[in-house]
Structures are given as structure tokens and as C-alpha cells.
Amino acid sequence: MAKHDFGYFAHEGLSNMFSHGFMSFAAIGITVACLLIMGTFTLVAVNANGLLKDLEQENEILAYVDDTYTEQEAKALQKKLEAIPNVTSATYISKQQATADFAARYPEEQLFQNLDPEIFRDRYAIKVADLEQQGQTVEKIENTPGIAKVNAHEEIAGGFVTVRNVATVVCVALIAILFVVSVFIISNTIKLTTFDRREEIAIMRMVGATNGFIRWPFVYEGFLFGILGAAVAFFLQWGLYEAVSRGVANNDTLQLIHIIPFQQLWIPVAVVFAAAGILIGVGGSLSAIRKFLQV
């Protein structure tokens, strides 16, 4: 293939794209919609996963030691608790330390400054590796001899796990559906072009043009559909993400939710959008031109 052929292919692909204005707009529009919905649910899943990791690092299960245990017996429980699968650490907190921590949490309350340590229990602050297994871990901690009560915020952990899992499932399903729809629309858009040029294609075949020479302008056309759709979708996704981030940051009830800055995500988002857009566009083109090249 001669080098100047690339200029011809690009020119023909661009001309083909503008020859069916409405269908070209529809093809780019559906590509944008596909990538935008795909990107939104993917970013929700990414942020939910990030929140889970933060929660795993900050979340503590409080395991209260039986009142009948002496301090030495209570400390001996540490090895048993750390041996439980999914437990990363078990930090012993004595009654005196628990009293001091409670008083420090409410420094303005004079009533809490001179509490008797005996009203508190020795306890362990336990961290887990995987929040999805927190329920089973709590059950094993509760069944450990010497542990009287366990306090764990399973609802919060379960909520984040559910959000992440739902977002992942919806994301995969929408990607599959919208990918097929996008390829179908782009394929039909290019079929219109090939149908209008069927006589030209027939003549080119008669004079010995190769399938590759005939196919390349349509591949360029599909490439342009995909890359333009990806570019529009990327900037729309950026604007939408920043708007949601500002909304969460300005909402007092959502202060616990940390949104990952888009500056940390834009490179992988841009790469994925570009790759998916090109795949959709070129795939639709190859699907459309295939039957016109059959002998």
C-alpha cells in the first residue's frame, strides 16, 4: 500500500461520514451514550471500591472481654483473636485506657472526666482485611471463649459492598448491551454509504482493486465515528464527575464519602474511552462492508 493511499483513505472516510449527516450524528451520539453510561457506572464502582479500602483501614470491631477475666487473662486473648482468618490486628485496650479515651472524646463534659474505670470493660480493637467477610469474622470472634460482646458496624460495610457489586454488575450488563447497539447503528450508517457506492465498489472490483483498498475508507469512517464519540464522551464524563464531586463535597450529610479526584483517573478513563470508541467504530465498519466484499 502506497503512503499516499492513507491520505486518500482518510479523505474518503471523512467524506463518507458527512454524506449521511443525521445517521452519522446518531452513530456518534449512541457511541457517546454508551461510553458515558459505561464510564459513569465504572467510576461509581471504582469509588465504591476505594471507599471500601478506606473503610477496611479505618473500620474497627470492638470485642468486649468477659468481666470475670483478669487483665492477664484478657491480654492472653490477643493471640487467639489474631489467629482468626481475616483479622489483621487485635489491639488490647484496658479499662483505664478506655476511660481516658472516652474522657478525651468529650472534653467539654465535666461529668465524664472523673469516671470510674470499673464501669468499662477490657476490650480489643480489631481490624479486618476484607469487609465482605466481616460477618463471618464477627461470628468467629463472638464464639471465642472470653469474649462477651462484639460491636461491629456491619450495615455500613454491607452497604458499600452492595453499592460496589451492583455498580459492577450494571456496568458489565450496560457495556454489553450498549456495545451491541452502538456497533449495530454504526454498521447500518456505513451500510447506507456502501449501498450508495455499490456501483463504484463493483467497478473498483472489476478493475482489480483489492478488498483492502475498498475496505480502508470505511474503516477510517468507523474510526472517526469512534474517536469523535470517545472525545465527546470523555469531556462530558469529566464535567459530570466534577459536578457530582462538588455536590458531595458541599453536602454536610455526605461528608463521610470521599470522591477520588478526576485528575487521578483521567488517563485510564481517556485510554479506555478511546479504545472502546475505536473498537465500536471499526467493528461496525468491518461488519457493514463485509457482505459487499463477498465474491
N, C-alpha and C positions, 0 to 999 in steps of 0.2 A: 504494500500500500504506500503510495507516494505521500510525502509530507504535506503537499498542498491539498491532498484529499481531505485532511482534517478540517481545513477552512471551509471547504465545500460542504462537508457533512454538518458542521456547526451552523452554517448559513441555512441549509435546507431544514435542519431541525428547528431552528428559530422561526423560519417562515411557516413551517407546518403548525407550530404552536399558535401562531396568530391567525391562521386561516380559519379556525373554529373558535372564535372568541369566547362564546358562552360556555361551551364544553371544556375549553381549556381552563376557564375560570372555575368551573365546577370541579375539575380534576385537581387543581391546586387547592381549592377550598376543602375538599374532602381529605386531602393529604394533611392540610393544616389541622383540621378537626381531629384526625386520627392521632397525629403526633401530640397535639395539645392535651387530649384526654389521656393518652398513654403517659405523657410526661407528668401530668397532674397526679395521677394515682401512684406513679412510681415515686415521685417526690414525697407524697404522703407516707408511703411505705418506708422510704429512706429516713424521714424524720421520726416516724414511729419507732424504727429500729434504733435510731440514735437516742431517743428518749428512754428506750428500754435499757440501753447500755449505761446511760447516766443513772437510771433508777437502780440498776444492779449494783452500781458502785456506791450509791448513797443509801439504798434501802437497807434497813436493819430489822431483823426479827428479834424481839425481846423474849428470852426464855427465863422465867422466874423459878428460882431454886426453892425446893421444899423448905418450909420453916424449920423443920426438925433437923436439918443438916447443919453441921458446924461449918465454920469458914474453911477449915482444911478439907472437909468432905465436898464442899461446894466447889473449891478450886480443882479438886480431882476430877470433876465432871468435864473439864475443858478438853481433855484428850478424847473422851467418848464423843463429844459433840463435833469436834473437828474431824473425827473419823467417819461421820455421816456423809454419804455421797452428796455432792453439790454444795457442801458447806466449804467456803474458802477461809473463814476465820471465825473464832468464837472468843470474844474478849470479856474477861471476867470483870464485873462491876460490883463492888462491895456495897453494903448498906450505907456506909459512911460516904462513899463516893457518890452514890445515888442521891443522898440527901444534899450534898454540896452542889451537884448538877441541877437539882430541882430548884434550890435557892438561887443559883446563878441565872436560871431561866426567868425568874420573876423577881428581879432585884428591887422593884418598887413596892413589893408586898412585904411589909414588915412581919406579917403573921407567918410567912414561910421561911423566915431567916433563922429561927431557933427550933426547928422541928427535931423530934427525937428520931434518930436513925432506926430505932426498932420498929417504926411503923412502915419502913421499907423492907423489901426483900433483896437478898443477893440475887444477881441476875447475870445473864450473858447477852451481849450484843452480837448477833450472828449475821454474817453476810453470806449471800449465796452467789453461785456462779451463773446460774441460768434461772431467770424468773419464771419461765414456763414450767419448771419443775418445782416451784416453790411449794405448791400444795402437798406433794409427796414428801418434800423435805420437812415441812412443818409437822406432818403426821409422824415422821420418824423421831423428830425432836420431842414431840409430846409423849411418845412411847418410851423415851429414855428414862430409866429409873432416877429419881431425884429431881426431875423437872415437874413442877406443879401446874404451870400455866404457860401458854405461849401466846404472844401478841404479835400478829402479822397483818399487814395491810394488803391482803390478797386481792381485794376488789380493784385497787388501783393498778396493781401489776397485771391482773387479768384483763383490765380494760385496755391497757396499752398493747398487750399481746393480741387481743381481739382486733383492735384497730389495724395493727400491722398485718395480721393474717388476712383480714377482709380486704384491705387495700391491695395486698399481693395477689389474691385470687381474682378480684375485679380487674386489676391491671392486666393480668395474663389473658383473661377472657376478652377484655375490650381490645387488647392488642391483636388477638387472633381475628376477631370479628371485623374490626376496622381495617386491618391489613387486607383482608379478602375484599372488602368493599372498595377500598382505595385502588387496588390492582384492577378490579372489575371496571371501575369508572375510567381510569386512565387507559385501560385496554380498549374500551369502547370509544373513547375520544380519538385514540390513534387509529382505530379501525375506520372511523369516518375519513381520516386523512388518506389512509391506504385505499379506501374504496374510491375516493375522488381521483386518485392517481393510479388506479388499477391498469388503465391503458398504458400509461407511461411506464409502469413496472413491467408490463408484458413486453413492451418494445425493448426495454433495457435487457430483459432476459433473452430476447431474440438476437440481440447484437452481442451477446456473450457476457453481460455484466454478471459478476458473481453474486451469490446470496449475501455475502458480507458487505459488498458495495451498496446493495439495495437496502440492507438492514440498518446500516450505521446512522443515516439521518433520523430514523425513527428512534433509535437508541438514544441519540442526542436529545431528541424531543422529550422522551421519557425522563432522561437525566435532568433536563431543565425543569420539568414539572416537579420532580422530586426535590431538587436543590432549592428551588424557589419556595416550595411548600415548607421545607425544613427551616429556611431562613425566617419566614414569616412566623411560623410556629414558635421558633426559639425566642424571638423578641416578645411575642405575646405571652409566652410562658414566663419570661423574665419579669415583665410588668405585673402579671397576675401574682407571681410568687412574692414580689416585693410588696404589693398591696396587702396580701394576706399577712405577711410578716409584720407590717406596720400595724395592721388591725389587731393582731395578737399582742404585740408589744404595748399597745395603748389600752388594752382591756385588762382591768385590775383583776378580774376573775380568772384570767388565763396566764397569770404571771409565772406559774409553775412550768408552763410549756416553753421549751427552748427551741426556736426555729434555727436550723442550720443556715448561715448566711449564703446567699446565692453565689457570692464570689468564690466559695469553696466548691461549688457544684457546677459552675457554668461550663468548664472544659468537658467533663464527661457528658453533660447534657447536650452540648453542641455536637460532640462526636457521635453520640447515639442518634440524635435527630438527623444529622447529615447522612449517616449510614442507612438508617431506616428509610429516609426520604428517597435516597438514590436506589435502594433495593426495591421500593414500591414502584418508582417511576420506570426504572429499567426493566423490572419484572413485567409490568403492564405492557411495555413496548414490545418485548420479546413475545409475549403471549398474543398480542394483536397481529403481529406481522407474520407469525409462523405459518398460518394457512395460506397466505398469499405467496409464500415461497415454496410451497409444495409442488412438486412436479406432477 
